[in-house]
Amino acid sequence: MRKFNFTVFTILVIFFMGCTSQKKLSYFNQLTENAADSINRKSNFWHEAKIKSGDMLVITVTGSNPNAVAVFNLPIITFAAPGSEQFYGVQSQQPYTVDIDGTITFPILGKLNIKGFTRAQTIDLVTTRLKEYVQDPIVNVKFLNFNVTVLGEVLRPGQYPINNERTTILDALGLAGDMTPYGKRENVLVSRELNGKIEFARINLNDVTVFNSPYYYVQQNDVIYVEPNNARSISSQNIPLFLSSISTLATLVTLTYSIYQNSKR
């Protein structure tokens, strides 16, 4: 009977250890209806990416008079051969690189300081300035180098282009195939360049406060690193030696328990 009780106790311990491990594999264990209400009150989900030094932008100007706006669109032209007037391939627009001082040099308009501007603010600025030269100009701005790098315990580590500037850290992990079972969900590292300096932040994806974090939305060239948990460290070592150690420990515990029970008789 005592041996049976000990067996049941061992099974329960293993069961609860398994439950704990399963809990660690899920996201947002603490998410409740009240927590969601609190998140919606505190969070700003109208995120817009800010332009930084080094960003590459494609700025397209259109209007009712194509000839009038042509000078404001800088095409990349590749000639078929030296001295030839024939173009090679399809023309594309030349990107603008934001200088260290936060400016770009725009045709006719000259230097425009757009550092810290959103895409919408940049469109407003360029549109307003162009009205002096073009009737009813239509301006579009697109990030050309909006990438995020995801490393560590994910299914497909690598660098991924971002087409939507309202991309979250969860979206970025999804692009990389999500975390493996060996990833630390409570300690994800985000590296970000801000105002010429590198910042680091730790994100706990088991905590609902992540929705209020300034690192919830990714920015240009963010690096996300998922650390391995203890299980990965064990699996990377000598597995037969580890299993042998566990077996020896289990035998020692059983023997100690038997001696203890015999001493009580």
ABEGO torsion letter per residue (X at the ends): XAAAAAAAAAAAAAAAAAAAAAAAABBGAABBAAAAAAAAAABBABBBBBBBBGBBBBBBBBBABAAAAAAABBBBBBBABBGBABBBEBBBBBBBBBBAAGBBBBBGAEBBBABGBBAAAAAAAAAAAAAAABBGBBBBBBBAABBBBBBEBBABBEBBBBABAABBAAAAAAAAGEBBAABBAABBBBBBBBGGBBBBBBBBAABAAAAABAAABBBBGBBBBBBBBAAAAAAABBAAAAAAAAAAAAAAAAAAAAAAAAAAX
